[in-house]
Amino acid sequence: MATSRRDTADSYTLRARREGYPARSVYKLEEIQRLFRIVRPGQKVLDVGAAPGSWTLYIHRELLKGKGKIVAVDLNPLNLSPVPETVDFFQGDAFSPEVRSLLTERGPYDAIVSDAAPGTSGNRTVDTSRSEALAEGVLGLSIEQLKTGGNLVIKIFQGGGQEALLRRMRLLFVRARTLKPAACRVDSFETYLIGIGFKGSGAERT
Ligand SMILES: C[S@@+](CC[C@H](N)C(=O)[O-])C[C@H]1O[C@@H](n2cnc3c(N)ncnc32)[C@H](O)[C@@H]1O
C-alpha cells in the first residue's frame, strides 16, 4: 500500500516527539511567538482548542517559564501527563454558556490563543465556514475577555472570512496581520490572524 505524505513523520513531528510535545503544532506557536512576543512570563493566557496540549505545554514551559496561569479549553481531553500546575483545563465547547462562564470567571487575559479547528468534512466550503464561525466566536470572546494591551492569535481556514475578520481586528488592535507559519503542512489551508495591543471593546465603534 502506498504511504501518503501525512503517514510519514516529518521533521516537525520527529522534533515534537523528541521534545515531549503531543503534536507538531507547537512549532507554529513558536514561530508566532518569535515574531510577535505574544506571551511574557507571569501572564494569564487563555488557550482555546488546546487538545492534545502542545501549545499549552509550550506556553507553560517556554513562555511563562512556569510563572503565570493558563486556562485551557477543548472538546477533547489534554494528552499531558502530568497537566502542568499552571493549567486549569475545562473539557467542553468553549462557546457553551456553562464553559464560557467558567472562562469569564477566570479572566480577563493578557493573551488569548486559539488553534481551534472544526472536525473536517472534506468539503472545503463547509469546513471554511465552520472555521470562520469558530474564529468569529474567539474574536467575540476576546473582545469581552482580553485586557487592554493584550494579544490575540486565531487560526482560520483560508477563504473563511479571514479578510473581514482582519479588518475588524485592525480596528480593535494597534497592529493586526495574518501569518502562515512554516510548520503548517504544505497542503493545509490554515492561516493565523494575529492582533497585537488590544485597544478595548469600544475601539470598533470609534
Ligand atoms: C488542531 S487541534 C489543537 C492543537 C493544539 N493547539 C495543540 O497544540 O495540541 C484543534 C482543536 O480544536 C478543538 N475545538 C474545536 N471546536 C472547539 C470548541 N467549540 N470548543 C473547544 N475546542 C474546540 C478540537 O477539539 C481540537 O482538539
The ligand as an SDF file (V2000), in Angstrom:
LIG
                    3D

 27 29  0  0  0  0  0  0  0  0999 V2000
   -5.5340   21.4640   15.8370 C   0  0  0  0  0  0  0  0  0  0  0  0
   -6.2680   21.0000   17.3450 S   0  0  0  0  0  0  0  0  0  0  0  0
   -5.3950   21.9950   18.5090 C   0  0  0  0  0  0  0  0  0  0  0  0
   -3.9860   21.5440   18.7540 C   0  0  0  0  0  0  0  0  0  0  0  0
   -3.3760   22.1990   19.9820 C   0  0  0  0  0  0  0  0  0  0  0  0
   -3.1330   23.6120   19.7690 N   0  0  0  0  0  0  0  0  0  0  0  0
   -2.0470   21.5520   20.3520 C   0  0  0  0  0  0  0  0  0  0  0  0
   -1.0060   22.1660   20.0780 O   0  0  0  0  0  0  0  0  0  0  0  0
   -2.0410   20.4550   20.9030 O   0  0  0  0  0  0  0  0  0  0  0  0
   -7.8250   21.7810   17.2540 C   0  0  0  0  0  0  0  0  0  0  0  0
   -8.6910   21.5570   18.4800 C   0  0  0  0  0  0  0  0  0  0  0  0
   -9.8140   22.4520   18.4510 O   0  0  0  0  0  0  0  0  0  0  0  0
  -10.8050   21.8410   19.2550 C   0  0  0  0  0  0  0  0  0  0  0  0
  -12.1050   22.5220   19.1140 N   0  0  0  0  0  0  0  0  0  0  0  0
  -12.8450   22.6800   18.0060 C   0  0  0  0  0  0  0  0  0  0  0  0
  -14.0050   23.3130   18.2790 N   0  0  0  0  0  0  0  0  0  0  0  0
  -13.9890   23.5940   19.6140 C   0  0  0  0  0  0  0  0  0  0  0  0
  -14.8950   24.2260   20.5100 C   0  0  0  0  0  0  0  0  0  0  0  0
  -16.0710   24.7190   20.0840 N   0  0  0  0  0  0  0  0  0  0  0  0
  -14.5810   24.3160   21.8120 N   0  0  0  0  0  0  0  0  0  0  0  0
  -13.3920   23.8130   22.2650 C   0  0  0  0  0  0  0  0  0  0  0  0
  -12.4980   23.1970   21.4620 N   0  0  0  0  0  0  0  0  0  0  0  0
  -12.7690   23.0820   20.1580 C   0  0  0  0  0  0  0  0  0  0  0  0
  -10.7920   20.4060   18.7620 C   0  0  0  0  0  0  0  0  0  0  0  0
  -11.4150   19.5420   19.6850 O   0  0  0  0  0  0  0  0  0  0  0  0
   -9.2850   20.1520   18.5760 C   0  0  0  0  0  0  0  0  0  0  0  0
   -8.7380   19.4670   19.6870 O   0  0  0  0  0  0  0  0  0  0  0  0
  1  2  1  0
  2  3  1  0
  2 10  1  0
  3  4  1  0
  4  5  1  0
  5  6  1  0
  5  7  1  0
  7  8  2  0
  7  9  1  0
 10 11  1  0
 11 12  1  0
 11 26  1  0
 12 13  1  0
 13 14  1  0
 13 24  1  0
 14 15  1  0
 14 23  1  0
 15 16  2  0
 16 17  1  0
 17 18  1  0
 17 23  2  0
 18 19  1  0
 18 20  2  0
 20 21  1  0
 21 22  2  0
 22 23  1  0
 24 25  1  0
 24 26  1  0
 26 27  1  0
M  CHG  2   2   1   9  -1
M  END
$$$$
